[in-house]
Amino acid sequence: MIKYILPAIIILLIILFWEKINEYFYKRFNIKLNYIVVSSIIVAITVILLLLNY
């Protein structure tokens, strides 16, 4: 049961606090997160699929 709930909660928190995360990375590393978003979505989908399989 936790393998279904944990990824959903993590994705929900990322969606809710996206603006703060984006501002933090822009101030800290001076890069926009558009490139990182694509890779993080792929990683999130991969993690979810791996958790569903095991």
N, C-alpha and C positions, 0 to 999 in steps of 0.2 A: 504494500500500500504506500509506503514512504517513497518508493521509486517513482510513483506517479505524482505525488503531491510536491515533493521537493523541487523538481525542475519547473513545475507550474508556478510555484511561489517565487523562485528565482527570476523567471521571465517576467512575472507580474511586477516585481520590485524594480527590475530594469526599466520596464515601460513607465512605471509611475515616477521614477526619479531620473528620467532621461535628461532633462534640461540641466539638472545639477551635475550629473555625470559629465555631460558635454562641456559645461563651463569649467569644471575642474581640470579635465584633460586639455582644454584649450589654454588655460592659464599655466598649467604645469609644463606641458610639452609643446605648446604653440602649434598644435595640429588640430584639424577638424576631424571629427569621428566618422565621417562618411565612409572612409575606407575601412575603418575598424568595424563598423556596423556590419558590413557584408561578411567579414570573416567571423565575427562573433555569432551571427545568425547561423552560419554554417556549423560552427562548433556546438552551438546550443541544440540544433537539430540532431547532430551526431550523438551528443550525450543522451538526448532523450531516446533516440533509437537504440542505443547501446543498453540503456537502463531497461527499456521495454523487452529487450531480447534476453536479458539475464535475470 
